[in-house]
Amino acid sequence: MREGIPGSELVVFERSGHFPFVEEPVAFFGAVRDWLERTC
């Protein structure tokens, strides 16, 4: 799916189930922040 969406990237959160924003908030929001800084 990632290959079909231009500008997307895959981030795997090894210690999370369905809620990485709760289970790994620092890593999750860091990944979102980094992506936004690169693409916006």
Protein Blocks (a to p, Z undefined) as FASTA:
>chain_A
ZZmmghiacdddfkbcklmmlmmmmlmmmmmmmmmmmmZZ
